[in-house]
Amino acid sequence: MGACARAAQEAGGQVLGIIPDFLTSRERMLDAVETVVVESMHQRKIMMFDESDGFVVLPGGIGT
């Protein structure tokens, strides 16, 4: 996801990271990306829906 976020920024796109609080100790956040910490995965999904123009789904782990 980091590579995609950096590439989007380099191409002039806006990038917003949204992470639930319980993952902040397990995941590394990119300093170059604005990141919002929310209380739950449910809040994350709502905020992602509200703030996004579209979604791209790539192969990944269980959370994809």
DSSP file (Angstrom, degrees, kcal/mol; ACC not computed):
  #  RESIDUE AA STRUCTURE BP1 BP2  ACC     N-H-->O    O-->H-N    N-H-->O    O-->H-N    TCO  KAPPA ALPHA  PHI   PSI    X-CA   Y-CA   Z-CA
    1    1 A M     >        0   0    0      0, 0.0     4,-2.6     0, 0.0     5,-0.2   0.000 360.0 360.0 360.0 -34.3    0.0    0.0    0.0
    2    2 A G  H  >  +     0   0    0      1,-0.2     4,-2.6     2,-0.2     5,-0.2   0.913 360.0  49.7 -60.9 -43.4    2.9    2.3    0.7
    3    3 A A  H  > S+     0   0    0      1,-0.2     4,-2.3     2,-0.2    -1,-0.2   0.898 112.4  48.1 -63.3 -40.4    4.2    2.0   -2.8
    4    4 A C  H  > S+     0   0    0      2,-0.2     4,-2.4     1,-0.2    -2,-0.2   0.907 111.7  49.8 -66.1 -41.9    0.7    2.8   -4.2
    5    5 A A  H  X S+     0   0    0     -4,-2.6     4,-2.2     2,-0.2    -2,-0.2   0.923 112.4  46.8 -63.7 -45.0    0.3    5.8   -1.9
    6    6 A R  H  X S+     0   0    0     -4,-2.6     4,-2.6     1,-0.2    -2,-0.2   0.917 112.8  49.6 -64.1 -42.6    3.7    7.2   -2.9
    7    7 A A  H  X S+     0   0    0     -4,-2.3     4,-1.5     2,-0.2    -2,-0.2   0.899 110.1  50.9 -63.5 -40.8    3.0    6.7   -6.6
    8    8 A A  H  <>S+     0   0    0     -4,-2.4     5,-3.0     2,-0.2    -1,-0.2   0.911 112.0  47.1 -63.3 -42.2   -0.4    8.3   -6.3
    9    9 A Q  H ><5S+     0   0    0     -4,-2.2     3,-1.9     1,-0.2    -2,-0.2   0.924 109.6  52.8 -64.8 -44.0    1.1   11.4   -4.6
   10   10 A E  H 3<5S+     0   0    0     -4,-2.6    -1,-0.2     1,-0.3    -2,-0.2   0.799 107.1  53.6 -62.3 -28.3    3.9   11.6   -7.2
   11   11 A A  T 3<5S-     0   0    0     -4,-1.5    -1,-0.3    -5,-0.2    -2,-0.2   0.397 128.0 -99.1 -86.5   2.7    1.3   11.6   -9.9
   12   12 A G  T < 5S+     0   0    0     -3,-1.9    -3,-0.2     1,-0.3    -2,-0.1   0.515  77.9 138.2  94.9   6.0   -0.5   14.5   -8.2
   13   13 A G      < -     0   0    0     -5,-3.0     2,-0.4    -6,-0.2    -1,-0.3  -0.371  55.1-113.4 -81.6 163.2   -3.2   12.5   -6.5
   14   14 A Q        -     0   0    0     -2,-0.1     2,-0.4     2,-0.0    -1,-0.1  -0.815  30.2-164.7 -95.8 136.3   -4.5   13.1   -2.9
   15   15 A V        -     0   0    0     -2,-0.4    19,-0.7     2,-0.0     2,-0.4  -0.982   9.2-179.0-125.9 132.2   -3.8   10.3   -0.4
   16   16 A L  E     -a   34   0A   0     -2,-0.4     2,-0.4    17,-0.1    19,-0.2  -0.986  13.7-152.4-131.3 121.8   -5.4    9.9    2.9
   17   17 A G  E     -a   35   0A   0     17,-3.5    19,-3.1    -2,-0.4     2,-0.4  -0.775  10.5-171.5 -91.4 136.9   -4.5    7.0    5.3
   18   18 A I  E     +a   36   0A   0     -2,-0.4    19,-0.2    17,-0.2    17,-0.0  -0.985  11.1 170.8-130.8 120.5   -7.3    5.9    7.7
   19   19 A I  E     -a   37   0A   0     17,-2.4    19,-2.2    -2,-0.4     2,-0.2  -0.988  32.7-120.2-134.5 136.9   -6.3    3.4   10.4
   20   20 A P  E >   -a   38   0A   0      0, 0.0     3,-1.9     0, 0.0     4,-0.5  -0.496  31.9-116.5 -72.7 148.0   -8.1    2.1   13.5
   21   21 A D  G >  S+     0   0    0     17,-2.7     3,-1.4     1,-0.3     4,-0.4   0.830 110.5  63.1 -53.6 -39.2   -6.4    2.8   16.8
   22   22 A F  G 3  S+     0   0    0     17,-0.3    -1,-0.3     1,-0.3     3,-0.2   0.678 103.2  50.5 -67.1 -14.7   -5.8   -0.9   17.6
   23   23 A L  G X> S+     0   0    0     -3,-1.9     4,-2.5     1,-0.2     3,-1.2   0.544  83.3  88.8 -96.3  -8.1   -3.5   -1.2   14.5
   24   24 A T  T <4 S+     0   0    0     -3,-1.4     5,-0.2    -4,-0.5    -1,-0.2   0.792  89.4  48.8 -63.9 -26.7   -1.3    1.8   15.2
   25   25 A S  T 34 S+     0   0    0     -4,-0.4    -1,-0.3    -3,-0.2    -2,-0.1   0.629 118.5  40.0 -85.1 -12.5    1.1   -0.3   17.3
   26   26 A R  T <4 S+     0   0    0     -3,-1.2     2,-0.3    -4,-0.1    -2,-0.2   0.699 109.0  60.4-105.6 -26.2    1.3   -3.1   14.6
   27   27 A E  S  < S-     0   0    0     -4,-2.5     2,-0.5     0, 0.0    -1,-0.1  -0.807  75.0-129.4-110.0 145.8    1.4   -1.1   11.3
   28   28 A R        -     0   0    0     -2,-0.3     2,-0.3    -3,-0.0    -3,-0.1  -0.824  24.0-147.2 -93.0 125.7    3.9    1.5   10.1
   29   29 A M        -     0   0    0     -2,-0.5     2,-0.4    -5,-0.2     6,-0.0  -0.692  17.9-115.4 -92.8 145.5    2.3    4.7    9.0
   30   30 A L    >   -     0   0    0     -2,-0.3     3,-1.1     1,-0.1   -13,-0.1  -0.658  13.4-150.4 -80.1 127.8    3.9    6.7    6.1
   31   31 A D  T 3  S+     0   0    0     -2,-0.4    -1,-0.1     1,-0.2     4,-0.1   0.819  95.6  58.8 -65.0 -30.1    5.1   10.2    7.3
   32   32 A A  T 3  S+     0   0    0      2,-0.1     2,-0.4    -3,-0.0    -1,-0.2   0.546  96.8  74.3 -78.8  -6.5    4.4   11.6    3.8
   33   33 A V  S <  S-     0   0    0     -3,-1.1     2,-0.2   -19,-0.0   -17,-0.1  -0.905  86.5-117.6-113.1 132.1    0.7   10.7    3.9
   34   34 A E  E     -a   16   0A   0    -19,-0.7   -17,-3.5    -2,-0.4     2,-0.4  -0.495  39.5-164.8 -61.8 129.6   -2.0   12.4    6.0
   35   35 A T  E     -a   17   0A   0     -2,-0.2     2,-0.5   -19,-0.2   -17,-0.2  -0.978  14.9-161.4-128.2 134.0   -3.3    9.8    8.4
   36   36 A V  E     -a   18   0A   0    -19,-3.1   -17,-2.4    -2,-0.4     2,-0.5  -0.946  11.3-148.9-111.5 130.7   -6.5    9.8   10.5
   37   37 A V  E     -a   19   0A   0     -2,-0.5     2,-0.2   -19,-0.2   -19,-0.0  -0.888  19.5-175.4-101.2 124.8   -6.7    7.4   13.4
   38   38 A V  E     -a   20   0A   0    -19,-2.2   -17,-2.7    -2,-0.5     3,-0.0  -0.666  33.0-114.9-114.0 171.3  -10.3    6.2   14.2
   39   39 A E  S    S+     0   0    0    -19,-0.2   -17,-0.3    -2,-0.2     2,-0.3   0.808  87.1  12.5 -78.6 -31.0  -11.6    4.1   17.0
   40   40 A S  S  > S-     0   0    0    -19,-0.1     4,-1.9     1,-0.1     5,-0.1  -0.919  70.4-110.1-145.3 165.6  -12.8    1.0   15.1
   41   41 A M  H  > S+     0   0    0     -2,-0.3     4,-2.4     2,-0.2     5,-0.2   0.844 118.3  58.3 -64.4 -33.8  -12.6   -0.8   11.7
   42   42 A H  H  > S+     0   0    0      1,-0.2     4,-2.0     2,-0.2    -1,-0.2   0.931 106.6  46.5 -61.6 -46.0  -16.3    0.1   11.3
   43   43 A Q  H  > S+     0   0    0      1,-0.2     4,-2.6     2,-0.2    -1,-0.2   0.876 110.2  55.2 -63.6 -37.0  -15.5    3.8   11.6
   44   44 A R  H  X S+     0   0    0     -4,-1.9     4,-2.8     1,-0.2    -2,-0.2   0.934 108.2  47.3 -60.6 -47.0  -12.6    3.3    9.1
   45   45 A K  H  X S+     0   0    0     -4,-2.4     4,-2.1     2,-0.2    -1,-0.2   0.887 112.4  49.4 -65.4 -38.7  -14.8    1.8    6.5
   46   46 A I  H  X S+     0   0    0     -4,-2.0     4,-2.5     2,-0.2    -1,-0.2   0.937 113.6  45.9 -63.8 -46.3  -17.4    4.5    6.9
   47   47 A M  H  X S+     0   0    0     -4,-2.6     4,-2.5     2,-0.2    -2,-0.2   0.890 110.5  53.3 -66.4 -39.1  -14.8    7.2    6.6
   48   48 A M  H  X S+     0   0    0     -4,-2.8     4,-1.2    -5,-0.2    -1,-0.2   0.927 111.6  46.5 -59.6 -44.3  -13.2    5.5    3.6
   49   49 A F  H  < S+     0   0    0     -4,-2.1     3,-0.3     1,-0.2    -2,-0.2   0.924 115.2  46.0 -62.4 -46.0  -16.5    5.4    1.9
   50   50 A D  H  < S+     0   0    0     -4,-2.5    -2,-0.2     1,-0.2    -1,-0.2   0.843 119.0  39.8 -67.8 -35.0  -17.3    9.1    2.7
   51   51 A E  H  < S+     0   0    0     -4,-2.5     2,-0.2    -5,-0.2    -1,-0.2   0.556  99.0  91.1 -94.2  -9.4  -13.8   10.4    1.7
   52   52 A S     <  -     0   0    0     -4,-1.2     3,-0.1    -3,-0.3    -4,-0.0  -0.589  49.5-165.9 -97.3 149.6  -13.2    8.4   -1.5
   53   53 A D  S    S-     0   0    0      1,-0.4     2,-0.3    -2,-0.2    -1,-0.1   0.630  81.6 -21.1 -93.6 -22.8  -13.9    8.9   -5.1
   54   54 A G        -     0   0    0      2,-0.0    -1,-0.4     0, 0.0     2,-0.4  -0.975  61.9-120.5-172.7 172.4  -13.2    5.3   -5.9
   55   55 A F        -     0   0    0     -2,-0.3     2,-0.4    -3,-0.1    -6,-0.0  -0.965   8.2-161.6-131.2 146.1  -11.5    2.1   -4.7
   56   56 A V        -     0   0    0     -2,-0.4     2,-0.6     2,-0.0    -2,-0.0  -0.998  12.6-157.2-123.7 125.9   -8.8   -0.2   -6.2
   57   57 A V        -     0   0    0     -2,-0.4     3,-0.0     3,-0.0    -2,-0.0  -0.917  13.9-179.3-108.2 123.3   -8.5   -3.7   -4.7
   58   58 A L        -     0   0    0     -2,-0.6    -2,-0.0     1,-0.1     0, 0.0  -0.794  40.4 -83.0-115.1 158.8   -5.2   -5.5   -5.1
   59   59 A P  S    S+     0   0    0      0, 0.0     2,-0.3     0, 0.0    -1,-0.1  -0.327  73.6 121.0 -58.5 142.2   -4.2   -8.9   -3.9
   60   60 A G        -     0   0    0      1,-0.2    -3,-0.0    -3,-0.0     0, 0.0  -0.875  54.0 -39.5-171.9-156.1   -3.2   -8.9   -0.3
   61   61 A G  S >  S-     0   0    0     -2,-0.3     3,-1.7     1,-0.1    -1,-0.2   0.113  75.6 -68.7 -81.0-165.3   -3.8  -10.2    3.1
   62   62 A I  T 3  S+     0   0    0      1,-0.3    -1,-0.1     2,-0.1    -2,-0.0   0.738 126.6  59.9 -62.6 -25.9   -6.9  -11.0    5.0
   63   63 A G  T 3         0   0    0      1,-0.2    -1,-0.3     0, 0.0    -2,-0.0   0.529 360.0 360.0 -82.2  -4.8   -8.0   -7.3    5.3
   64   64 A T    <         0   0    0     -3,-1.7    -1,-0.2    -7,-0.0    -2,-0.1   0.502 360.0 360.0 -73.9 360.0   -8.1   -6.8    1.6
